[in-house]
Structure formats: C-alpha cells, structure tokens
C-alpha cells in the first residue's frame, strides 16, 4: 500500500511518501526474488505464494512518475481515486500541507489505465463512509463507480475504503454496487480464503528498505504498534462518531449559515 512517490513531503506526511529511486529499488527487490507484482483484482483472480498486489491510494499527480517505474519493472498496480477530487486538490487532508497536492485529471487517469494500471474507486468524496447516513453512503459509492466507468470506459472492479474505515453495512453496499473486492488497511497479509471485501494490506513507507521487502510480504506487519491499532478500532470508531455528531451540531448552530 502506497500513497505518494515523490520528494519534498512535509514532516507530517513524510512516512507516506517514497522517493522514486527507493520505490524502484523496492520493486526490484521483489521482482529479483521471483515475485509477480500486479494490481489487486489480478492478484485475487490468480492467487499464489509468489503474487503480490501493489496498490496506491488517492491519485496524486506524482503517480504518473510511479507508473513509468512500474512499467519499466514489468509490474502492475491498482490506483484508487476519489472521483469528486479528480483534477482538484486533496482537500480531505486538512491540516497537512499536502492538502494542496493536485489529484490527476481524467486525461491522466486514462493515460495510466492505458499503461495497464487498474483504476479503482476510493469513494466519491473521500468521506468516512461508516459514519454517513446509509442512503448518502450508498449514493457516494455508486456515483464513484459510475463516473470511473463512464470516463475511463473500463470495468471498475475494486474499491478502497477511504481512511480504511468500514462496517458490515458499508461492505454490503460496496458489493451491491457491483464491485468484486474492496480493501482496508489491515496492517497484515490477506489470507487466500479471506473476505474479498476486507482485503488487508501492508504499508510501505519511505523508511522501508529494499532488503526488508521480502520479509514484509512473507511475514506481514505485526509490530506492537500495529497490534495496538487493531485492538483500538472499536473505541476509535466510537470517538470518531461522537466527534462527527458534535462537529455537525456545532455547524448547524452557527448563526447566519
């Protein structure tokens, strides 16, 4: 799971950005070890011990450079795009300097799709779907799939939950919208017989050394920090829900709005 391949990230976003040279070395480490690197749908269609899915979230414009490196290495990938933000800025990243990063436009998305990259949905508004009213959540999911299919003229098979948040209701809505799979964060290896609508992923950062890549795809990420994050999912969702309600109530109470 990647977000950005580039340089110059803010300190708050630095772990999510991988230098282009390092990215090429990370890919090369797995290819040289005999792994087949493909998009998520291809990996789920033909799973084996030597197949690794490469995914990118958000659709930052620096993915154009990442595409060149992927193609040069003979690798595929899936790119997840929030359709409301195409050709706009990453405004959901409030508080980060990277909120000003540009998201690829439709012409650029067509270009990477033509290069063999699978383009999937990251929702429409990049919203916390598990906190939205059910009818709005379903509409967001459906709209994103329809826009990608109409503008790219290609099947849209895979979904990625914004921020990784999902519930049984959200997963059901994604399946009903016509997607064949959906991925979360998960911080772990996805079992071959696992839920196709809760595909776990591993985080690759700017600190991930090429020598660590093989261990990552065979052993996963099971550090104490990752274990803590998995254990605190439910209380974190309760906090997010309470904050969401409080923020909405405050906005509704503002005079003159």
N, C-alpha and C positions, 0 to 999 in steps of 0.2 A: 504494500500500500504506500503510494507516494502522493505528494501534493504538488511540489514545485521542483523543477530542475533549473537552477539558475544561480545567481550570485547577488549579494547586496541585501540580504534579508535583515529585518530588524532583529534585535536580540530576542524579542518575544516570539518571533516566528522562525528563528534560525534552525531549530531542530527539524522543522518541516521542509526545509529547502536543502536539496542535494546539489553539490557542484557538478556541472556537466561532465568534467573529467572523471570524478568519482563515480558518477552514475554509469558511465561507460565501463569502468572497471568492475563495478558490482554486477552488471550484466555479463561481462566477460568471465567473471569467476564462476558463475553458474553454467554458462554455455560450455566452458572448458571442462567442467566437471560432468558434462553429459546430460544436462537438464534441457528440456524443451520449454521455452518461455512463450506463453500465449495469453490471449485475453481470457476473461472469466468464463464466458459461455463455451469457448473451445475446451477449456480445462474440465468443465463439468460434463461436456459431451463425451470426452475421451480421457477419463482419469487414469492415471498410473503414477507409480512412485517417482517417475522422472519428469513429471509435468508440473510446472509452476505457473500460476496465474499472476500476471502483472497488472495492477490497477492504479489509476490516477483519479483523484477527486478534484472537482471544481472547474477544470478547464481554463486555467491561467494561460495567457498567451505564450508563456515560455515552453508550453508543451510542444510547440512547433519544433523547437530545437531538440526536445526529447524524442520526438517522432523520428527525426533524422538518425539519432543514435540507435533507436530501437531497430529501424530498418537496416542500418549498417551491420548490426549484430545478428540479424536474422530472427528478431524477436517480435512477438505481437504484444498487445496490451488492450485493456478496456479503459476508456476515458469516461468518467461520469460528469455530466454537465447539468447545472441548474438553469432551466430554459428561460426563466424570467430575466436572468442576468447576462444572457448572450449579448456580446458587443457592448457590455456595460462594465461597471466596476463591482468589486467583491464587497458590496455594502453590508453583507451579513457579518463581516468581520470587524464590527465596530470595536474600537479600542486598539486595533492593530494598524500600523502604518500600511500594511498590505491590503487594507480596505480600498485603497486606490489602485490596486492592480487591475489590469484590464482582463476581462474574460474574452476568449476567442469569439469572432463573429461567425456567421453561418457559412461564409465562403471558406474560412479557415477550418471549420469543422468538417466541411465537405472534403477539403484537401487531406486531412488526416484520415478520414474514413476511406478515401480512395487509396491511401497508402497501406491499408489493411488493418487499421486500428478500429476496434469495436467501439461505438459510441453508445453509451447507456445513459439512463436518467438519474439525476441527483435531485429529483423533485423539480417543481417549478420555481417556487420562491426560496428554496433552501431554508425551509422552516422546520421547527421541531414538530414533526408530524404527530407524535404521540400525545401532544398537548392541544392539538387543534380539534374543533368540533368535527364530528365524523363526516358530515357532508362536505365540509371545506377540505378536509384531508383527502377524501376520495377525489374531489374535483382537482386538487393540486396534482395528484398522481396521474390522473387521466390526461390532464392538459399537457403535462410534460411529455408523455409518451406520444400523444398525437402530434405535438409540434416537432419532435425529433423525426418521426416517421415522415411527416409531410415535407419538412425542409431538407432532409437528407436522402429521402427516397430509399431507405434501407430498413430492414427489420430492426425493431428495438426490443431486445430480449431481456436485458439485465437492468436492475435498479440498485441504487445505493442509498441507504437511509441517511439523510442529512444529519450530521453530527453523530451518526451511528445509532440514533435513538429509534426504537421500535417496540411495539407490543403485538400481541396476537391479532388485535383488530387491524393494526397497520399492515402486518404481514398478509392478512386476508385480503385487504384492499389492493395491495400490490399484485397478488396472484389474480384477483378478479379483473384487474385492469389489463391482463394479458401478458404480463411479464413471466419469464420462466425461472428467474432467480433474483435474489437480492442479497446484498452484503452489508455487514455491520463492520465494526472494528474487531472486537473479539480478542485481540492480542493472543492469537493461537493458531494452530494448524486446524484446517477444516477436515473432519473425518469424511471418508469417501461416501459413507451412508448417511451423512449429516443432512440437516434440513436445508434445502436449496434456497429457502427464503430467510436464512440466518447464517450466511456463509461467513465464517470467521476469517480475519486477515491479520497479517503481521505488519508492523510498522517499520519501514526502512527510513532512517534519518541521515542527516549529514554527518553523523558520527559513526555510522555503520561501515566498518572496514570491509573491503572485498574479501579478506580472509575469513570474515565472520558469516558470509552469506550462506555457505553450505550448511553450517551448523544451524543457522536461523531456519532454513527450510526443512530441516530434519528434526530439530528439537523444539522449535517454536520459541515463544517468549513467555517464560514462566518465572520472571523475577518477582521479588516481594512487592514491588510497585504494581505490577500487572495483576497479581493476586488480589491486592487491596482494591484496585479499581473494579474488578469483577464482583467482589463481595459488597461493594457500596453502591451498586447500580440502583437498587430499590430505594434506599434513603435519598440518593441523589435525585431520582425522579420525583419523589415527594417534595423535595426542596424546590426543584425547577417548577413544578406545578403551582406551588404556593407563591413563588416569585412572579410567575406569569399572571396569576389572578390579581396579585397586589399591583403589579405594573398596569394592567388593564384597567383596574378600578381607579387608579390614580389619574390615568389619562382621561377617563370618562368624566372625572370630577373637575378637570381643568376648566376654568371659565373662559368663554369666548372661543372654544374649539368646536 
